[in-house]
């Protein structure tokens, strides 16, 4: 498979053990063509999480597939559904949505359908999908980063 056997094996956090966290978020959004939104938020989220959770395994689709906008339809489909499966197997998902994102929505639905803890960072707190599937919603990235550095994510799952 695209992502190897990791996609097929769901990971569960062990008490006092490692946790698997999936960073979902806008890439293309509503851009027409092959452009992408800035991806700086991914490193900000990872750094904030690692501050208080250094052993967390972080799955970041953009780091894994930085040239994904150049993929042909077959490869794009493989990666899209492989990442949705990764989201479903993670213990926690963090979804960054400053604007709507169809790929992130797919990942959120898969994570939700598998009972995962979903943290959304979005000013769209009235959006039905975000409200329906999120365990928590933060309005800003700064608000989330401050919070995640002060809590134990393992207590949430």
Buried (B, 14 or more C-beta within 10 A) or exposed (E): EBBEEBBEEEBEBEEEEBBBBBBBBBBBBEEEEEEBBEBEBBEBBBEBBBEEBEEBBBBBBBEBBEEBBEBEEEEBEBBBBBBBBBBBBBBBBBBBBBEBBEBBBBBBBBBBEBEBBBBBBBEBEEBEBBEEBBBEBBEEBEEBBEEBBEEEBBEEB
